[in-house]
Amino acid sequence: MKLASGYEAFLEAAHKNYPDQTKPGGNLDWAIALSSVVNAECSDRFAKPSARGWKSSLHAKLFPSYSTKVGALAMTYKGLMNVKTPFDLALYTRLIWELQPRTILELGSLQGGSGLWFADQMSLLCENPGEVHSFDLHTKCIHVNAKHPRLTFHQVDLSDVAAFDRNLLMRLPHPWLVVDDAHVQIFSIFTYLSRFLVSGDYYVIEDDPMRADKEIIDGLQLVEQSGFLIDTYYTDAFGSNFTSAPNAWLRKS
Ligand SMILES: C[S@@+](CC[C@H](N)C(=O)[O-])C[C@H]1O[C@@H](n2cnc3c(N)ncnc32)[C@H](O)[C@@H]1O
């Protein structure tokens, strides 16, 4: 079913067939057509970084509204800071359900609110939930309430990749979801950690890609050479690159 041409007629049919959603042109077809618009099942879903542009990022459109009360509320979880936009939270929920990660590695713990949110999401959405490991230099900022049986915090200076516990990385089961939200040596860390990733694992780089400067463009070339593709379902689900990780929802091929 095509959404673009004959859209009015399509909507008319959808309304006419309401409330029988299963009729041709009913609401069920409408929802299926909408999901194809956001590229969930398309053959061009995975794209090379070099083939992507940078038009329309979340940064320009959303950041001016961050001072509002609504924005502040969206950035907490169970009373702890969780510095993620509502859009990205929805994308992670979908990815955790789709990927069924056995390991989530978070770089940058802050108060521990995001680690707690990842651990809860994993427990809710994964049939065989594993572990969340969150890394930060300033672990004294982690709140006592950021506790979960699947969540472990590690004190690590991410400016030195040798600080990672190699034995831990070797033993953690796949699939992995790595979320880099520490903004330290992002491509050195990517190069180091990507060797531990296997086909199908995901690596999300938050915030820094919004700069889209030379470091980012060059870094994404490295990402491409390392065999990663951009999952455009996640980058473009709410509009082209309307995420805190533009061109940086990466899947190892
Ligand atoms: C943007 S915050 C993380 C936000 C958190 N993931 C969330 O969504 O609520 C970035 C974190 O990176 C940590 N950080 C900064 N420099 C670091 C370093 N050299 N090594 C490890 N962590 C570092 C900071 O302490 C801070 O907690």
The ligand as an SDF file (V2000), in Angstrom:
LIG
                    3D

 27 29  0  0  0  0  0  0  0  0999 V2000
   26.7190   13.3040   29.6690 C   0  0  0  0  0  0  0  0  0  0  0  0
   27.2810   12.5610   31.1680 S   0  0  0  0  0  0  0  0  0  0  0  0
   26.5380   10.9610   31.1060 C   0  0  0  0  0  0  0  0  0  0  0  0
   25.0540   11.0200   31.1580 C   0  0  0  0  0  0  0  0  0  0  0  0
   24.3470    9.7190   31.4310 C   0  0  0  0  0  0  0  0  0  0  0  0
   24.7360    8.6620   30.5420 N   0  0  0  0  0  0  0  0  0  0  0  0
   22.8530    9.9280   31.3010 C   0  0  0  0  0  0  0  0  0  0  0  0
   22.2670    9.6510   30.2290 O   0  0  0  0  0  0  0  0  0  0  0  0
   22.2480   10.3900   32.2780 O   0  0  0  0  0  0  0  0  0  0  0  0
   28.9620   12.2780   30.8360 C   0  0  0  0  0  0  0  0  0  0  0  0
   29.7140   11.5120   31.9140 C   0  0  0  0  0  0  0  0  0  0  0  0
   31.0280   11.2620   31.4200 O   0  0  0  0  0  0  0  0  0  0  0  0
   31.8920   11.2200   32.5340 C   0  0  0  0  0  0  0  0  0  0  0  0
   33.2910   11.4390   32.1510 N   0  0  0  0  0  0  0  0  0  0  0  0
   33.8880   12.5870   31.7750 C   0  0  0  0  0  0  0  0  0  0  0  0
   35.2020   12.4030   31.5540 N   0  0  0  0  0  0  0  0  0  0  0  0
   35.4420   11.0630   31.7830 C   0  0  0  0  0  0  0  0  0  0  0  0
   36.5960   10.2430   31.7080 C   0  0  0  0  0  0  0  0  0  0  0  0
   37.7800   10.7270   31.3530 N   0  0  0  0  0  0  0  0  0  0  0  0
   36.4750    8.9360   31.9860 N   0  0  0  0  0  0  0  0  0  0  0  0
   35.2670    8.4210   32.3340 C   0  0  0  0  0  0  0  0  0  0  0  0
   34.1290    9.1510   32.4200 N   0  0  0  0  0  0  0  0  0  0  0  0
   34.2160   10.4650   32.1540 C   0  0  0  0  0  0  0  0  0  0  0  0
   31.3660   12.3300   33.4410 C   0  0  0  0  0  0  0  0  0  0  0  0
   31.7730   12.0920   34.7910 O   0  0  0  0  0  0  0  0  0  0  0  0
   29.8630   12.2480   33.2350 C   0  0  0  0  0  0  0  0  0  0  0  0
   29.2550   11.5010   34.2720 O   0  0  0  0  0  0  0  0  0  0  0  0
  1  2  1  0
  2  3  1  0
  2 10  1  0
  3  4  1  0
  4  5  1  0
  5  6  1  0
  5  7  1  0
  7  8  2  0
  7  9  1  0
 10 11  1  0
 11 12  1  0
 11 26  1  0
 12 13  1  0
 13 14  1  0
 13 24  1  0
 14 15  1  0
 14 23  1  0
 15 16  2  0
 16 17  1  0
 17 18  1  0
 17 23  2  0
 18 19  1  0
 18 20  2  0
 20 21  1  0
 21 22  2  0
 22 23  1  0
 24 25  1  0
 24 26  1  0
 26 27  1  0
M  CHG  2   2   1   9  -1
M  END
$$$$
